[in-house]
């Protein structure tokens, strides 16, 4: 087991869902951005590094029927499955590192909140972008949320890459059209504030 995978398996086997900084009972901003894509309810939507977040639950409640949840941690996936119960029939679960993930399915919406910023090496960032391009449909939507330049320098004890809209454009601007970008404060369960940048792109 890789060191990275071991880290996340430990997190999801030792901490409750509300004992991690990224916890949100209602991921409202992500939901609004996905709705803004105006895709059909049977569009293929993947949540990258979603862990046991409540985004999938919310999308199911809104009537989306073709959902995918990817996380490196099998423990996180099991927690999500257990919570969803019978609703899991509309969700495909994938245990994988997002860098080495390849799919026969092409996705209409690629959503990633607080996963992409863990890539700190230029080669990994480039590989991530390549994966998005290869695994999405022609006019796919890309929704990314990372720590902003006013956000923390670490998450879950690991170093991260902070982003501004200019820095995000340097990575994705050649292949994706920027639709919307803004910063937002996230209040953690520990009463601290983390500043995120949310960017919505559409594939050129």
C-alpha positions in Angstrom: 0.0 0.0 0.0 1.4 3.4 -1.0 2.2 6.0 1.7 -0.6 8.3 0.4 -3.2 5.5 0.4 -2.2 4.5 3.9 -2.6 8.1 5.1 -6.2 8.3 3.8 -7.2 4.8 5.0 -6.0 5.9 8.5 -8.0 9.1 8.3 -11.2 7.4 7.4 -10.8 4.6 9.9 -9.9 6.7 12.9 -11.9 9.9 12.5 -15.7 10.5 12.4 -17.2 12.3 9.5 -17.4 15.6 11.4 -13.9 15.3 12.8 -12.3 16.3 9.5 -11.8 19.9 8.3 -13.6 19.5 5.0 -16.9 18.2 6.5 -20.1 19.8 5.1 -23.6 18.6 6.0 -24.8 20.5 2.9 -22.3 21.2 0.2 -24.4 24.0 -1.2 -21.7 25.7 -3.4 -20.8 22.5 -5.2 -24.5 21.7 -5.7 -25.2 25.1 -7.2 -22.3 24.9 -9.6 -23.4 21.4 -10.8 -26.9 22.7 -11.3 -25.5 25.7 -13.3 -24.0 23.2 -15.8 -27.6 22.5 -16.9 -26.9 18.9 -17.7 -29.6 16.2 -17.9 -30.5 14.3 -14.8 -28.9 11.2 -16.3 -25.7 12.9 -17.2 -22.6 11.1 -15.9 -21.2 13.1 -12.9 -18.1 12.1 -11.1 -17.0 13.3 -7.7 -13.2 13.0 -7.5 -11.7 12.4 -4.0 -15.2 12.8 -2.6 -14.6 10.5 0.4 -17.8 10.2 2.4 -19.0 13.7 1.6 -22.7 14.5 1.3 -22.5 15.7 -2.3 -23.7 12.4 -3.7 -26.6 12.3 -1.2 -27.7 15.8 -2.3 -27.4 15.0 -6.0 -29.5 11.9 -5.6 -32.2 13.9 -3.8 -32.2 16.3 -6.7 -32.9 13.5 -9.1 -29.5 12.8 -10.7 -29.3 9.1 -11.6 -25.8 8.4 -13.0 -23.3 9.3 -10.3 -19.8 8.1 -9.7 -17.7 8.5 -6.5 -13.9 8.1 -6.7 -11.6 8.0 -3.7 -8.2 6.5 -2.9 -9.6 5.2 0.4 -11.7 2.0 0.5 -12.7 2.9 4.0 -14.2 6.2 2.8 -16.1 4.5 0.1 -17.5 1.9 2.5 -18.7 4.7 4.8 -20.5 6.4 2.0 -22.1 3.1 0.9 -23.3 2.4 4.4 -24.9 5.8 4.8 -26.6 5.8 1.4 -28.2 2.4 1.9 -30.5 1.4 -0.9 -29.7 4.6 -2.8 -26.3 3.0 -3.9 -28.0 1.6 -7.0 -27.6 4.9 -8.7 -23.9 5.3 -7.7 -20.8 3.7 -9.1 -18.0 3.5 -6.5 -14.3 3.6 -7.6 -11.4 3.0 -5.3 -8.5 4.7 -7.1 -5.9 7.4 -7.0 -7.2 10.1 -9.4 -3.8 10.3 -11.2 -3.9 6.7 -12.3 -7.6 6.4 -12.9 -8.7 5.4 -16.4 -12.4 4.9 -17.3 -14.3 3.4 -20.3 -17.1 5.9 -19.2 -16.6 9.5 -20.3 -18.0 12.0 -17.8 -20.2 15.1 -18.5 -19.3 16.7 -15.1 -16.0 16.3 -13.3 -16.2 17.7 -9.7 -13.3 17.9 -7.3 -13.5 19.8 -4.0 -10.3 19.7 -2.0 -8.5 16.8 -3.8 -6.7 18.5 -6.7 -4.7 20.8 -4.3 -2.9 17.8 -2.8 -0.8 17.6 -6.1 2.3 19.7 -5.5 4.6 18.3 -8.3 4.2 19.9 -11.8 4.3 16.4 -13.4 1.4 15.3 -11.2 -0.6 18.4 -11.9 -0.1 17.9 -15.7 -1.1 14.2 -15.4 -4.3 15.2 -13.5 -5.2 17.6 -16.3 -4.5 14.9 -18.9 -6.8 12.5 -17.0 -9.6 15.1 -17.0 -9.3 15.6 -20.7 -9.1 11.9 -21.5 -12.0 10.9 -19.3 -14.6 13.6 -20.1 -17.0 14.2 -22.9 -16.6 16.8 -25.6 -18.2 19.8 -23.9 -17.8 18.5 -20.3 -17.9 20.7 -17.2 -14.9 20.8 -14.8 -15.6 22.1 -11.3 -12.6 22.5 -9.1 -12.4 23.8 -5.5 -9.0 24.2 -3.9 -7.4 26.3 -1.1 -6.9 29.9 -2.3 -3.8 31.9 -1.8 -5.5 33.1 1.4 -6.2 29.6 2.5 -4.1 27.1 4.6 -0.8 25.7 3.4 -1.6 22.2 4.6 -4.6 19.9 4.8 -4.9 16.7 6.9 -1.2 17.3 7.7 -0.1 17.2 4.1 1.3 20.0 1.9 -1.0 21.5 -0.7 -0.8 23.9 -3.7 -2.7 27.1 -3.2 -4.4 28.6 -6.3 -5.5 32.0 -7.7 -7.6 32.3 -10.8 -4.4 33.2 -12.7 -2.7 30.1 -11.5 -5.7 27.9 -12.3 -5.8 29.4 -15.8 -2.1 28.6 -16.3 -3.0 24.9 -15.7 -6.4 24.6 -17.4 -6.9 27.7 -19.6 -5.6 26.2 -22.8 -8.0 23.3 -22.9 -11.0 24.7 -20.9 -13.0 27.9 -21.0 -13.5 29.6 -17.6 -17.2 30.1 -16.9 -17.1 31.3 -13.3 -14.5 31.7 -10.5 -14.8 33.0 -6.9 -13.5 32.6 -3.4 -15.5 31.5 -0.4 -14.8 30.9 3.3 -15.5 27.4 4.6 -16.1 27.0 8.3 -14.7 23.8 9.6 -16.2 21.8 12.5 -13.4 23.2 14.7 -14.6 26.8 14.2 -11.7 27.8 12.0 -12.1 29.3 8.5 -10.5 28.1 5.3 -10.6 30.2 2.1 -11.4 28.2 -1.0 -11.4 29.2 -4.7 -14.1 27.6 -6.8 -13.7 27.5 -10.6 -16.2 26.2 -13.2 -14.7 25.4 -16.6 -16.2 24.0 -19.8 -14.0 21.9 -22.1 -13.2 23.6 -25.4 
